[in-house]
Amino acid sequence: MKFRINPLASDIIISIYVVATLYLRFKFENISDVTPILSIVMGVCFVVIIWALVKLKVLNPNWFGLLNSNKA
C-alpha cells in the first residue's frame, strides 16, 4: 500500500513548498554571494524533489482543477 495524499491537499502542499523555497532562495541569495549557476542548481534541486514525489504518486496534484478535461 502506497502512501498517497489527496489532490486538494497535494495542491496546497505544492503551493506552500514553492512559496517557501522561493523565499528561502531569495533570502539565501541576498545574504551571501551566490553565482547565477548556483542559484539555478538550487532551483533545479527543489523542483526535482517535487517532481520525484509526483512521479512516485505520493503527491497527486489536481492543479486546482485547471487541467480537468470533461470527457462525455
mmCIF file as Biopython writes it, N, C-alpha, C and O atoms, coordinates in Angstrom:
data_model
#
loop_
_atom_site.group_PDB
_atom_site.id
_atom_site.type_symbol
_atom_site.label_atom_id
_atom_site.label_alt_id
_atom_site.label_comp_id
_atom_site.label_asym_id
_atom_site.label_entity_id
_atom_site.label_seq_id
_atom_site.pdbx_PDB_ins_code
_atom_site.Cartn_x
_atom_site.Cartn_y
_atom_site.Cartn_z
_atom_site.occupancy
_atom_site.B_iso_or_equiv
_atom_site.auth_seq_id
_atom_site.auth_asym_id
_atom_site.pdbx_PDB_model_num
ATOM 1   N N  . MET A ? 1  ? 0.842   -1.180 0.000   1.0 0.0 1  A 1 
ATOM 2   C CA . MET A ? 1  ? 0.000   0.000  0.000   1.0 0.0 1  A 1 
ATOM 3   C C  . MET A ? 1  ? 0.887   1.243  0.000   1.0 0.0 1  A 1 
ATOM 4   O O  . MET A ? 1  ? 1.732   1.435  0.874   1.0 0.0 1  A 1 
ATOM 5   N N  . LYS A ? 2  ? 0.664   2.067  -1.002  1.0 0.0 2  A 1 
ATOM 6   C CA . LYS A ? 2  ? 1.449   3.286  -1.118  1.0 0.0 2  A 1 
ATOM 7   C C  . LYS A ? 2  ? 0.791   4.409  -0.331  1.0 0.0 2  A 1 
ATOM 8   O O  . LYS A ? 2  ? -0.430  4.462  -0.187  1.0 0.0 2  A 1 
ATOM 9   N N  . PHE A ? 3  ? 1.621   5.292  0.166   1.0 0.0 3  A 1 
ATOM 10  C CA . PHE A ? 3  ? 1.132   6.480  0.856   1.0 0.0 3  A 1 
ATOM 11  C C  . PHE A ? 3  ? 0.759   7.512  -0.199  1.0 0.0 3  A 1 
ATOM 12  O O  . PHE A ? 3  ? 1.608   7.941  -0.980  1.0 0.0 3  A 1 
ATOM 13  N N  . ARG A ? 4  ? -0.520  7.915  -0.222  1.0 0.0 4  A 1 
ATOM 14  C CA . ARG A ? 4  ? -0.992  8.893  -1.195  1.0 0.0 4  A 1 
ATOM 15  C C  . ARG A ? 4  ? -1.697  10.029 -0.469  1.0 0.0 4  A 1 
ATOM 16  O O  . ARG A ? 4  ? -2.383  9.831  0.534   1.0 0.0 4  A 1 
ATOM 17  N N  . ILE A ? 5  ? -1.507  11.197 -1.000  1.0 0.0 5  A 1 
ATOM 18  C CA . ILE A ? 5  ? -2.176  12.381 -0.459  1.0 0.0 5  A 1 
ATOM 19  C C  . ILE A ? 5  ? -3.228  12.802 -1.467  1.0 0.0 5  A 1 
ATOM 20  O O  . ILE A ? 5  ? -2.977  12.790 -2.672  1.0 0.0 5  A 1 
ATOM 21  N N  . ASN A ? 6  ? -4.402  13.175 -0.985  1.0 0.0 6  A 1 
ATOM 22  C CA . ASN A ? 6  ? -5.485  13.523 -1.904  1.0 0.0 6  A 1 
ATOM 23  C C  . ASN A ? 6  ? -5.141  14.769 -2.728  1.0 0.0 6  A 1 
ATOM 24  O O  . ASN A ? 6  ? -4.272  15.551 -2.342  1.0 0.0 6  A 1 
ATOM 25  N N  . PRO A ? 7  ? -5.827  14.952 -3.867  1.0 0.0 7  A 1 
ATOM 26  C CA . PRO A ? 7  ? -5.447  16.029 -4.797  1.0 0.0 7  A 1 
ATOM 27  C C  . PRO A ? 7  ? -5.479  17.439 -4.213  1.0 0.0 7  A 1 
ATOM 28  O O  . PRO A ? 7  ? -4.569  18.223 -4.481  1.0 0.0 7  A 1 
ATOM 29  N N  . LEU A ? 8  ? -6.480  17.783 -3.437  1.0 0.0 8  A 1 
ATOM 30  C CA . LEU A ? 8  ? -6.541  19.136 -2.884  1.0 0.0 8  A 1 
ATOM 31  C C  . LEU A ? 8  ? -5.400  19.384 -1.904  1.0 0.0 8  A 1 
ATOM 32  O O  . LEU A ? 8  ? -4.780  20.448 -1.931  1.0 0.0 8  A 1 
ATOM 33  N N  . ALA A ? 9  ? -5.119  18.419 -1.044  1.0 0.0 9  A 1 
ATOM 34  C CA . ALA A ? 9  ? -4.000  18.556 -0.111  1.0 0.0 9  A 1 
ATOM 35  C C  . ALA A ? 9  ? -2.669  18.607 -0.861  1.0 0.0 9  A 1 
ATOM 36  O O  . ALA A ? 9  ? -1.760  19.336 -0.462  1.0 0.0 9  A 1 
ATOM 37  N N  . SER A ? 10 ? -2.549  17.841 -1.939  1.0 0.0 10 A 1 
ATOM 38  C CA . SER A ? 10 ? -1.329  17.882 -2.754  1.0 0.0 10 A 1 
ATOM 39  C C  . SER A ? 10 ? -1.128  19.263 -3.358  1.0 0.0 10 A 1 
ATOM 40  O O  . SER A ? 10 ? -0.012  19.783 -3.362  1.0 0.0 10 A 1 
ATOM 41  N N  . ASP A ? 11 ? -2.200  19.860 -3.868  1.0 0.0 11 A 1 
ATOM 42  C CA . ASP A ? 11 ? -2.103  21.203 -4.434  1.0 0.0 11 A 1 
ATOM 43  C C  . ASP A ? 11 ? -1.653  22.216 -3.389  1.0 0.0 11 A 1 
ATOM 44  O O  . ASP A ? 11 ? -0.816  23.074 -3.668  1.0 0.0 11 A 1 
ATOM 45  N N  . ILE A ? 12 ? -2.205  22.115 -2.202  1.0 0.0 12 A 1 
ATOM 46  C CA . ILE A ? 12 ? -1.844  23.039 -1.129  1.0 0.0 12 A 1 
ATOM 47  C C  . ILE A ? 12 ? -0.395  22.830 -0.701  1.0 0.0 12 A 1 
ATOM 48  O O  . ILE A ? 12 ? 0.334   23.800 -0.494  1.0 0.0 12 A 1 
ATOM 49  N N  . ILE A ? 13 ? 0.023   21.584 -0.569  1.0 0.0 13 A 1 
ATOM 50  C CA . ILE A ? 13 ? 1.395   21.282 -0.170  1.0 0.0 13 A 1 
ATOM 51  C C  . ILE A ? 13 ? 2.379   21.794 -1.216  1.0 0.0 13 A 1 
ATOM 52  O O  . ILE A ? 13 ? 3.401   22.384 -0.863  1.0 0.0 13 A 1 
ATOM 53  N N  . ILE A ? 14 ? 2.089   21.579 -2.488  1.0 0.0 14 A 1 
ATOM 54  C CA . ILE A ? 14 ? 2.982   22.041 -3.556  1.0 0.0 14 A 1 
ATOM 55  C C  . ILE A ? 14 ? 3.046   23.563 -3.571  1.0 0.0 14 A 1 
ATOM 56  O O  . ILE A ? 14 ? 4.121   24.133 -3.757  1.0 0.0 14 A 1 
ATOM 57  N N  . SER A ? 15 ? 1.911   24.227 -3.379  1.0 0.0 15 A 1 
ATOM 58  C CA . SER A ? 15 ? 1.904   25.695 -3.368  1.0 0.0 15 A 1 
ATOM 59  C C  . SER A ? 15 ? 2.733   26.249 -2.216  1.0 0.0 15 A 1 
ATOM 60  O O  . SER A ? 15 ? 3.520   27.176 -2.404  1.0 0.0 15 A 1 
ATOM 61  N N  . ILE A ? 16 ? 2.558   25.686 -1.034  1.0 0.0 16 A 1 
ATOM 62  C CA . ILE A ? 16 ? 3.339   26.122 0.132   1.0 0.0 16 A 1 
ATOM 63  C C  . ILE A ? 16 ? 4.822   25.838 -0.087  1.0 0.0 16 A 1 
ATOM 64  O O  . ILE A ? 16 ? 5.668   26.660 0.263   1.0 0.0 16 A 1 
ATOM 65  N N  . TYR A ? 17 ? 5.140   24.682 -0.663  1.0 0.0 17 A 1 
ATOM 66  C CA . TYR A ? 17 ? 6.532   24.315 -0.932  1.0 0.0 17 A 1 
ATOM 67  C C  . TYR A ? 17 ? 7.174   25.299 -1.898  1.0 0.0 17 A 1 
ATOM 68  O O  . TYR A ? 17 ? 8.300   25.741 -1.673  1.0 0.0 17 A 1 
ATOM 69  N N  . VAL A ? 18 ? 6.472   25.646 -2.970  1.0 0.0 18 A 1 
ATOM 70  C CA . VAL A ? 18 ? 7.023   26.575 -3.961  1.0 0.0 18 A 1 
ATOM 71  C C  . VAL A ? 18 ? 7.268   27.945 -3.339  1.0 0.0 18 A 1 
ATOM 72  O O  . VAL A ? 18 ? 8.329   28.535 -3.546  1.0 0.0 18 A 1 
ATOM 73  N N  . VAL A ? 19 ? 6.305   28.456 -2.583  1.0 0.0 19 A 1 
ATOM 74  C CA . VAL A ? 19 ? 6.466   29.768 -1.960  1.0 0.0 19 A 1 
ATOM 75  C C  . VAL A ? 19 ? 7.611   29.738 -0.938  1.0 0.0 19 A 1 
ATOM 76  O O  . VAL A ? 19 ? 8.414   30.669 -0.882  1.0 0.0 19 A 1 
ATOM 77  N N  . ALA A ? 20 ? 7.684   28.688 -0.145  1.0 0.0 20 A 1 
ATOM 78  C CA . ALA A ? 20 ? 8.733   28.588 0.875   1.0 0.0 20 A 1 
ATOM 79  C C  . ALA A ? 20 ? 10.121  28.468 0.251   1.0 0.0 20 A 1 
ATOM 80  O O  . ALA A ? 20 ? 11.064  29.106 0.718   1.0 0.0 20 A 1 
ATOM 81  N N  . THR A ? 21 ? 10.256  27.657 -0.797  1.0 0.0 21 A 1 
ATOM 82  C CA . THR A ? 21 ? 11.575  27.510 -1.418  1.0 0.0 21 A 1 
ATOM 83  C C  . THR A ? 21 ? 11.996  28.789 -2.135  1.0 0.0 21 A 1 
ATOM 84  O O  . THR A ? 21 ? 13.175  29.142 -2.114  1.0 0.0 21 A 1 
ATOM 85  N N  . LEU A ? 22 ? 11.060  29.485 -2.766  1.0 0.0 22 A 1 
ATOM 86  C CA . LEU A ? 22 ? 11.406  30.764 -3.379  1.0 0.0 22 A 1 
ATOM 87  C C  . LEU A ? 22 ? 11.859  31.769 -2.328  1.0 0.0 22 A 1 
ATOM 88  O O  . LEU A ? 22 ? 12.837  32.489 -2.525  1.0 0.0 22 A 1 
ATOM 89  N N  . TYR A ? 23 ? 11.136  31.810 -1.207  1.0 0.0 23 A 1 
ATOM 90  C CA . TYR A ? 23 ? 11.525  32.713 -0.117  1.0 0.0 23 A 1 
ATOM 91  C C  . TYR A ? 23 ? 12.924  32.368 0.398   1.0 0.0 23 A 1 
ATOM 92  O O  . TYR A ? 23 ? 13.754  33.257 0.586   1.0 0.0 23 A 1 
ATOM 93  N N  . LEU A ? 24 ? 13.184  31.084 0.625   1.0 0.0 24 A 1 
ATOM 94  C CA . LEU A ? 24 ? 14.488  30.675 1.125   1.0 0.0 24 A 1 
ATOM 95  C C  . LEU A ? 24 ? 15.597  30.981 0.128   1.0 0.0 24 A 1 
ATOM 96  O O  . LEU A ? 24 ? 16.679  31.420 0.520   1.0 0.0 24 A 1 
ATOM 97  N N  . ARG A ? 25 ? 15.337  30.752 -1.161  1.0 0.0 25 A 1 
ATOM 98  C CA . ARG A ? 25 ? 16.355  31.059 -2.177  1.0 0.0 25 A 1 
ATOM 99  C C  . ARG A ? 25 ? 16.662  32.547 -2.215  1.0 0.0 25 A 1 
ATOM 100 O O  . ARG A ? 25 ? 17.829  32.938 -2.230  1.0 0.0 25 A 1 
ATOM 101 N N  . PHE A ? 26 ? 15.626  33.385 -2.231  1.0 0.0 26 A 1 
ATOM 102 C CA . PHE A ? 26 ? 15.860  34.827 -2.286  1.0 0.0 26 A 1 
ATOM 103 C C  . PHE A ? 26 ? 16.572  35.313 -1.030  1.0 0.0 26 A 1 
ATOM 104 O O  . PHE A ? 26 ? 17.469  36.152 -1.111  1.0 0.0 26 A 1 
ATOM 105 N N  . LYS A ? 27 ? 16.178  34.792 0.132   1.0 0.0 27 A 1 
ATOM 106 C CA . LYS A ? 27 ? 16.818  35.201 1.383   1.0 0.0 27 A 1 
ATOM 107 C C  . LYS A ? 27 ? 18.285  34.755 1.409   1.0 0.0 27 A 1 
ATOM 108 O O  . LYS A ? 27 ? 19.161  35.533 1.787   1.0 0.0 27 A 1 
ATOM 109 N N  . PHE A ? 28 ? 18.551  33.519 1.012   1.0 0.0 28 A 1 
ATOM 110 C CA . PHE A ? 28 ? 19.913  32.999 0.988   1.0 0.0 28 A 1 
ATOM 111 C C  . PHE A ? 28 ? 20.778  33.771 -0.001  1.0 0.0 28 A 1 
ATOM 112 O O  . PHE A ? 28 ? 21.924  34.109 0.296   1.0 0.0 28 A 1 
ATOM 113 N N  . GLU A ? 29 ? 20.220  34.048 -1.182  1.0 0.0 29 A 1 
ATOM 114 C CA . GLU A ? 29 ? 20.989  34.769 -2.196  1.0 0.0 29 A 1 
ATOM 115 C C  . GLU A ? 29 ? 21.255  36.215 -1.782  1.0 0.0 29 A 1 
ATOM 116 O O  . GLU A ? 29 ? 22.262  36.803 -2.177  1.0 0.0 29 A 1 
ATOM 117 N N  . ASN A ? 30 ? 20.361  36.779 -0.996  1.0 0.0 30 A 1 
ATOM 118 C CA . ASN A ? 30 ? 20.522  38.162 -0.554  1.0 0.0 30 A 1 
ATOM 119 C C  . ASN A ? 30 ? 21.620  38.299 0.503   1.0 0.0 30 A 1 
ATOM 120 O O  . ASN A ? 30 ? 22.346  39.293 0.510   1.0 0.0 30 A 1 
ATOM 121 N N  . ILE A ? 31 ? 21.749  37.312 1.396   1.0 0.0 31 A 1 
ATOM 122 C CA . ILE A ? 31 ? 22.724  37.433 2.480   1.0 0.0 31 A 1 
ATOM 123 C C  . ILE A ? 31 ? 24.094  36.882 2.123   1.0 0.0 31 A 1 
ATOM 124 O O  . ILE A ? 31 ? 25.057  37.111 2.855   1.0 0.0 31 A 1 
ATOM 125 N N  . SER A ? 32 ? 24.205  36.154 1.005   1.0 0.0 32 A 1 
ATOM 126 C CA . SER A ? 32 ? 25.505  35.617 0.621   1.0 0.0 32 A 1 
ATOM 127 C C  . SER A ? 32 ? 25.755  35.879 -0.863  1.0 0.0 32 A 1 
ATOM 128 O O  . SER A ? 32 ? 24.843  36.200 -1.625  1.0 0.0 32 A 1 
ATOM 129 N N  . ASP A ? 33 ? 26.995  35.734 -1.235  1.0 0.0 33 A 1 
ATOM 130 C CA . ASP A ? 33 ? 27.378  35.954 -2.620  1.0 0.0 33 A 1 
ATOM 131 C C  . ASP A ? 33 ? 27.167  34.657 -3.397  1.0 0.0 33 A 1 
ATOM 132 O O  . ASP A ? 33 ? 27.983  33.738 -3.323  1.0 0.0 33 A 1 
ATOM 133 N N  . VAL A ? 34 ? 26.068  34.595 -4.140  1.0 0.0 34 A 1 
ATOM 134 C CA . VAL A ? 34 ? 25.706  33.391 -4.879  1.0 0.0 34 A 1 
ATOM 135 C C  . VAL A ? 34 ? 25.792  33.681 -6.372  1.0 0.0 34 A 1 
ATOM 136 O O  . VAL A ? 34 ? 25.279  34.691 -6.854  1.0 0.0 34 A 1 
ATOM 137 N N  . THR A ? 35 ? 26.446  32.780 -7.091  1.0 0.0 35 A 1 
ATOM 138 C CA . THR A ? 35 ? 26.536  32.942 -8.537  1.0 0.0 35 A 1 
ATOM 139 C C  . THR A ? 35 ? 25.224  32.500 -9.184  1.0 0.0 35 A 1 
ATOM 140 O O  . THR A ? 35 ? 24.473  31.731 -8.585  1.0 0.0 35 A 1 
ATOM 141 N N  . PRO A ? 36 ? 24.940  32.971 -10.387 1.0 0.0 36 A 1 
ATOM 142 C CA . PRO A ? 36 ? 23.707  32.552 -11.068 1.0 0.0 36 A 1 
ATOM 143 C C  . PRO A ? 36 ? 23.629  31.042 -11.295 1.0 0.0 36 A 1 
ATOM 144 O O  . PRO A ? 36 ? 22.545  30.464 -11.219 1.0 0.0 36 A 1 
ATOM 145 N N  . ILE A ? 37 ? 24.755  30.405 -11.569 1.0 0.0 37 A 1 
ATOM 146 C CA . ILE A ? 37 ? 24.756  28.956 -11.784 1.0 0.0 37 A 1 
ATOM 147 C C  . ILE A ? 37 ? 24.340  28.222 -10.515 1.0 0.0 37 A 1 
ATOM 148 O O  . ILE A ? 37 ? 23.560  27.272 -10.578 1.0 0.0 37 A 1 
ATOM 149 N N  . LEU A ? 38 ? 24.852  28.653 -9.367  1.0 0.0 38 A 1 
ATOM 150 C CA . LEU A ? 38 ? 24.475  28.035 -8.100  1.0 0.0 38 A 1 
ATOM 151 C C  . LEU A ? 38 ? 22.994  28.241 -7.823  1.0 0.0 38 A 1 
ATOM 152 O O  . LEU A ? 38 ? 22.328  27.343 -7.308  1.0 0.0 38 A 1 
ATOM 153 N N  . SER A ? 39 ? 22.483  29.394 -8.156  1.0 0.0 39 A 1 
ATOM 154 C CA . SER A ? 39 ? 21.066  29.670 -7.972  1.0 0.0 39 A 1 
ATOM 155 C C  . SER A ? 39 ? 20.207  28.747 -8.836  1.0 0.0 39 A 1 
ATOM 156 O O  . SER A ? 39 ? 19.188  28.229 -8.380  1.0 0.0 39 A 1 
ATOM 157 N N  . ILE A ? 40 ? 20.624  28.548 -10.075 1.0 0.0 40 A 1 
ATOM 158 C CA . ILE A ? 40 ? 19.880  27.660 -10.971 1.0 0.0 40 A 1 
ATOM 159 C C  . ILE A ? 40 ? 19.938  26.222 -10.477 1.0 0.0 40 A 1 
ATOM 160 O O  . ILE A ? 40 ? 18.932  25.513 -10.516 1.0 0.0 40 A 1 
ATOM 161 N N  . VAL A ? 41 ? 21.092  25.788 -10.017 1.0 0.0 41 A 1 
ATOM 162 C CA . VAL A ? 41 ? 21.236  24.423 -9.496  1.0 0.0 41 A 1 
ATOM 163 C C  . VAL A ? 41 ? 20.352  24.218 -8.268  1.0 0.0 41 A 1 
ATOM 164 O O  . VAL A ? 41 ? 19.714  23.176 -8.123  1.0 0.0 41 A 1 
ATOM 165 N N  . MET A ? 42 ? 20.318  25.208 -7.395  1.0 0.0 42 A 1 
ATOM 166 C CA . MET A ? 42 ? 19.456  25.125 -6.214  1.0 0.0 42 A 1 
ATOM 167 C C  . MET A ? 42 ? 17.988  25.003 -6.624  1.0 0.0 42 A 1 
ATOM 168 O O  . MET A ? 42 ? 17.255  24.175 -6.082  1.0 0.0 42 A 1 
ATOM 169 N N  . GLY A ? 43 ? 17.566  25.825 -7.576  1.0 0.0 43 A 1 
ATOM 170 C CA . GLY A ? 43 ? 16.191  25.781 -8.055  1.0 0.0 43 A 1 
ATOM 171 C C  . GLY A ? 43 ? 15.842  24.450 -8.685  1.0 0.0 43 A 1 
ATOM 172 O O  . GLY A ? 43 ? 14.757  23.918 -8.454  1.0 0.0 43 A 1 
ATOM 173 N N  . VAL A ? 44 ? 16.759  23.903 -9.484  1.0 0.0 44 A 1 
ATOM 174 C CA . VAL A ? 44 ? 16.516  22.605 -10.112 1.0 0.0 44 A 1 
ATOM 175 C C  . VAL A ? 44 ? 16.406  21.507 -9.055  1.0 0.0 44 A 1 
ATOM 176 O O  . VAL A ? 44 ? 15.576  20.607 -9.184  1.0 0.0 44 A 1 
ATOM 177 N N  . CYS A ? 45 ? 17.230  21.572 -8.021  1.0 0.0 45 A 1 
ATOM 178 C CA . CYS A ? 45 ? 17.150  20.572 -6.940  1.0 0.0 45 A 1 
ATOM 179 C C  . CYS A ? 45 ? 15.800  20.624 -6.234  1.0 0.0 45 A 1 
ATOM 180 O O  . CYS A ? 45 ? 15.218  19.584 -5.924  1.0 0.0 45 A 1 
ATOM 181 N N  . PHE A ? 46 ? 15.304  21.824 -5.980  1.0 0.0 46 A 1 
ATOM 182 C CA . PHE A ? 46 ? 13.992  21.951 -5.349  1.0 0.0 46 A 1 
ATOM 183 C C  . PHE A ? 46 ? 12.885  21.409 -6.252  1.0 0.0 46 A 1 
ATOM 184 O O  . PHE A ? 46 ? 11.940  20.789 -5.764  1.0 0.0 46 A 1 
ATOM 185 N N  . VAL A ? 47 ? 12.990  21.634 -7.548  1.0 0.0 47 A 1 
ATOM 186 C CA . VAL A ? 47 ? 11.975  21.140 -8.488  1.0 0.0 47 A 1 
ATOM 187 C C  . VAL A ? 47 ? 12.041  19.624 -8.606  1.0 0.0 47 A 1 
ATOM 188 O O  . VAL A ? 47 ? 11.005  18.970 -8.722  1.0 0.0 47 A 1 
ATOM 189 N N  . VAL A ? 48 ? 13.238  19.059 -8.576  1.0 0.0 48 A 1 
ATOM 190 C CA . VAL A ? 48 ? 13.394  17.610 -8.685  1.0 0.0 48 A 1 
ATOM 191 C C  . VAL A ? 48 ? 12.742  16.907 -7.500  1.0 0.0 48 A 1 
ATOM 192 O O  . VAL A ? 48 ? 12.179  15.825 -7.664  1.0 0.0 48 A 1 
ATOM 193 N N  . ILE A ? 49 ? 12.808  17.492 -6.329  1.0 0.0 49 A 1 
ATOM 194 C CA . ILE A ? 49 ? 12.166  16.887 -5.154  1.0 0.0 49 A 1 
ATOM 195 C C  . ILE A ? 49 ? 10.663  16.762 -5.376  1.0 0.0 49 A 1 
ATOM 196 O O  . ILE A ? 49 ? 10.092  15.697 -5.140  1.0 0.0 49 A 1 
ATOM 197 N N  . ILE A ? 50 ? 10.018  17.834 -5.827  1.0 0.0 50 A 1 
ATOM 198 C CA . ILE A ? 50 ? 8.568   17.784 -6.075  1.0 0.0 50 A 1 
ATOM 199 C C  . ILE A ? 50 ? 8.260   16.835 -7.224  1.0 0.0 50 A 1 
ATOM 200 O O  . ILE A ? 50 ? 7.298   16.069 -7.155  1.0 0.0 50 A 1 
ATOM 201 N N  . TRP A ? 51 ? 9.068   16.877 -8.282  1.0 0.0 51 A 1 
ATOM 202 C CA . TRP A ? 51 ? 8.853   16.001 -9.429  1.0 0.0 51 A 1 
ATOM 203 C C  . TRP A ? 51 ? 8.911   14.533 -9.005  1.0 0.0 51 A 1 
ATOM 204 O O  . TRP A ? 51 ? 8.086   13.729 -9.442  1.0 0.0 51 A 1 
ATOM 205 N N  . ALA A ? 52 ? 9.874   14.181 -8.162  1.0 0.0 52 A 1 
ATOM 206 C CA . ALA A ? 52 ? 10.006  12.798 -7.698  1.0 0.0 52 A 1 
ATOM 207 C C  . ALA A ? 52 ? 8.790   12.376 -6.875  1.0 0.0 52 A 1 
ATOM 208 O O  . ALA A ? 52 ? 8.307   11.253 -7.016  1.0 0.0 52 A 1 
ATOM 209 N N  . LEU A ? 53 ? 8.296   13.264 -6.023  1.0 0.0 53 A 1 
ATOM 210 C CA . LEU A ? 53 ? 7.115   12.925 -5.223  1.0 0.0 53 A 1 
ATOM 211 C C  . LEU A ? 53 ? 5.876   12.749 -6.089  1.0 0.0 53 A 1 
ATOM 212 O O  . LEU A ? 53 ? 5.028   11.911 -5.784  1.0 0.0 53 A 1 
ATOM 213 N N  . VAL A ? 54 ? 5.756   13.524 -7.162  1.0 0.0 54 A 1 
ATOM 214 C CA . VAL A ? 54 ? 4.616   13.364 -8.076  1.0 0.0 54 A 1 
ATOM 215 C C  . VAL A ? 54 ? 4.779   12.070 -8.873  1.0 0.0 54 A 1 
ATOM 216 O O  . VAL A ? 54 ? 3.804   11.342 -9.063  1.0 0.0 54 A 1 
ATOM 217 N N  . LYS A ? 55 ? 5.991   11.772 -9.343  1.0 0.0 55 A 1 
ATOM 218 C CA . LYS A ? 55 ? 6.243   10.549 -10.106 1.0 0.0 55 A 1 
ATOM 219 C C  . LYS A ? 55 ? 6.014   9.301  -9.265  1.0 0.0 55 A 1 
ATOM 220 O O  . LYS A ? 55 ? 5.531   8.290  -9.773  1.0 0.0 55 A 1 
ATOM 221 N N  . LEU A ? 56 ? 6.358   9.365  -7.984  1.0 0.0 56 A 1 
ATOM 222 C CA . LEU A ? 56 ? 6.129   8.234  -7.084  1.0 0.0 56 A 1 
ATOM 223 C C  . LEU A ? 56 ? 4.672   8.146  -6.635  1.0 0.0 56 A 1 
ATOM 224 O O  . LEU A ? 56 ? 4.293   7.218  -5.920  1.0 0.0 56 A 1 
ATOM 225 N N  . LYS A ? 57 ? 3.873   9.095  -7.047  1.0 0.0 57 A 1 
ATOM 226 C CA . LYS A ? 57 ? 2.443   9.192  -6.745  1.0 0.0 57 A 1 
ATOM 227 C C  . LYS A ? 57 ? 2.162   9.356  -5.262  1.0 0.0 57 A 1 
ATOM 228 O O  . LYS A ? 57 ? 1.117   8.940  -4.763  1.0 0.0 57 A 1 
ATOM 229 N N  . VAL A ? 58 ? 3.120   9.972  -4.562  1.0 0.0 58 A 1 
ATOM 230 C CA . VAL A ? 58 ? 2.859   10.369 -3.175  1.0 0.0 58 A 1 
ATOM 231 C C  . VAL A ? 58 ? 1.988   11.619 -3.204  1.0 0.0 58 A 1 
ATOM 232 O O  . VAL A ? 58 ? 1.022   11.737 -2.450  1.0 0.0 58 A 1 
ATOM 233 N N  . LEU A ? 59 ? 2.347   12.555 -4.093  1.0 0.0 59 A 1 
ATOM 234 C CA . LEU A ? 59 ? 1.524   13.737 -4.320  1.0 0.0 59 A 1 
ATOM 235 C C  . LEU A ? 59 ? 0.717   13.513 -5.597  1.0 0.0 59 A 1 
ATOM 236 O O  . LEU A ? 59 ? 1.255   13.061 -6.608  1.0 0.0 59 A 1 
ATOM 237 N N  . ASN A ? 60 ? -0.551  13.825 -5.545  1.0 0.0 60 A 1 
ATOM 238 C CA . ASN A ? 60 ? -1.438  13.664 -6.688  1.0 0.0 60 A 1 
ATOM 239 C C  . ASN A ? 60 ? -2.074  15.002 -7.013  1.0 0.0 60 A 1 
ATOM 240 O O  . ASN A ? 60 ? -3.234  15.233 -6.674  1.0 0.0 60 A 1 
ATOM 241 N N  . PRO A ? 61 ? -1.333  15.884 -7.663  1.0 0.0 61 A 1 
ATOM 242 C CA . PRO A ? 61 ? -1.870  17.235 -7.894  1.0 0.0 61 A 1 
ATOM 243 C C  . PRO A ? 61 ? -3.032  17.240 -8.878  1.0 0.0 61 A 1 
ATOM 244 O O  . PRO A ? 61 ? -3.059  16.487 -9.852  1.0 0.0 61 A 1 
ATOM 245 N N  . ASN A ? 62 ? -3.972  18.099 -8.593  1.0 0.0 62 A 1 
ATOM 246 C CA . ASN A ? 62 ? -5.120  18.318 -9.467  1.0 0.0 62 A 1 
ATOM 247 C C  . ASN A ? 62 ? -4.977  19.670 -10.139 1.0 0.0 62 A 1 
ATOM 248 O O  . ASN A ? 62 ? -5.814  20.047 -10.959 1.0 0.0 62 A 1 
ATOM 249 N N  . TRP A ? 63 ? -3.917  20.410 -9.800  1.0 0.0 63 A 1 
ATOM 250 C CA . TRP A ? 63 ? -3.625  21.746 -10.316 1.0 0.0 63 A 1 
ATOM 251 C C  . TRP A ? 63 ? -4.825  22.656 -10.120 1.0 0.0 63 A 1 
ATOM 252 O O  . TRP A ? 63 ? -5.156  23.464 -10.988 1.0 0.0 63 A 1 
ATOM 253 N N  . PHE A ? 64 ? -5.471  22.516 -8.971  1.0 0.0 64 A 1 
ATOM 254 C CA . PHE A ? 64 ? -6.619  23.315 -8.568  1.0 0.0 64 A 1 
ATOM 255 C C  . PHE A ? 64 ? -7.744  23.260 -9.599  1.0 0.0 64 A 1 
ATOM 256 O O  . PHE A ? 64 ? -8.507  24.214 -9.747  1.0 0.0 64 A 1 
ATOM 257 N N  . GLY A ? 65 ? -7.839  22.136 -10.307 1.0 0.0 65 A 1 
ATOM 258 C CA . GLY A ? 65 ? -8.912  21.944 -11.265 1.0 0.0 65 A 1 
ATOM 259 C C  . GLY A ? 65 ? -8.704  22.641 -12.586 1.0 0.0 65 A 1 
ATOM 260 O O  . GLY A ? 65 ? -9.621  22.672 -13.407 1.0 0.0 65 A 1 
ATOM 261 N N  . LEU A ? 66 ? -7.533  23.203 -12.823 1.0 0.0 66 A 1 
ATOM 262 C CA . LEU A ? 66 ? -7.291  23.936 -14.066 1.0 0.0 66 A 1 
ATOM 263 C C  . LEU A ? 66 ? -7.111  23.024 -15.268 1.0 0.0 66 A 1 
ATOM 264 O O  . LEU A ? 66 ? -7.427  23.424 -16.389 1.0 0.0 66 A 1 
ATOM 265 N N  . LEU A ? 67 ? -6.620  21.827 -15.072 1.0 0.0 67 A 1 
ATOM 266 C CA . LEU A ? 67 ? -6.340  20.941 -16.188 1.0 0.0 67 A 1 
ATOM 267 C C  . LEU A ? 67 ? -7.344  19.802 -16.304 1.0 0.0 67 A 1 
ATOM 268 O O  . LEU A ? 67 ? -7.049  18.791 -16.942 1.0 0.0 67 A 1 
ATOM 269 N N  . ASN A ? 68 ? -8.508  19.940 -15.710 1.0 0.0 68 A 1 
ATOM 270 C CA . ASN A ? 68 ? -9.516  18.894 -15.823 1.0 0.0 68 A 1 
ATOM 271 C C  . ASN A ? 68 ? -10.075 18.876 -17.222 1.0 0.0 68 A 1 
ATOM 272 O O  . ASN A ? 68 ? -10.416 19.919 -17.781 1.0 0.0 68 A 1 
ATOM 273 N N  . SER A ? 69 ? -10.169 17.698 -17.783 1.0 0.0 69 A 1 
ATOM 274 C CA . SER A ? 69 ? -10.809 17.569 -19.086 1.0 0.0 69 A 1 
ATOM 275 C C  . SER A ? 69 ? -12.108 16.797 -18.888 1.0 0.0 69 A 1 
ATOM 276 O O  . SER A ? 69 ? -12.100 15.667 -18.399 1.0 0.0 69 A 1 
ATOM 277 N N  . ASN A ? 70 ? -13.195 17.398 -19.260 1.0 0.0 70 A 1 
ATOM 278 C CA . ASN A ? 70 ? -14.503 16.753 -19.118 1.0 0.0 70 A 1 
ATOM 279 C C  . ASN A ? 70 ? -14.729 15.864 -20.336 1.0 0.0 70 A 1 
ATOM 280 O O  . ASN A ? 70 ? -14.887 16.343 -21.459 1.0 0.0 70 A 1 
ATOM 281 N N  . LYS A ? 71 ? -14.739 14.569 -20.086 1.0 0.0 71 A 1 
ATOM 282 C CA . LYS A ? 71 ? -14.968 13.614 -21.164 1.0 0.0 71 A 1 
ATOM 283 C C  . LYS A ? 71 ? -16.409 13.150 -21.098 1.0 0.0 71 A 1 
ATOM 284 O O  . LYS A ? 71 ? -16.877 12.653 -20.074 1.0 0.0 71 A 1 
ATOM 285 N N  . ALA A ? 72 ? -17.091 13.322 -22.197 1.0 0.0 72 A 1 
ATOM 286 C CA . ALA A ? 72 ? -18.508 12.951 -22.248 1.0 0.0 72 A 1 
ATOM 287 C C  . ALA A ? 72 ? -18.686 11.533 -22.689 1.0 0.0 72 A 1 
ATOM 288 O O  . ALA A ? 72 ? -19.816 11.054 -22.787 1.0 0.0 72 A 1 
#
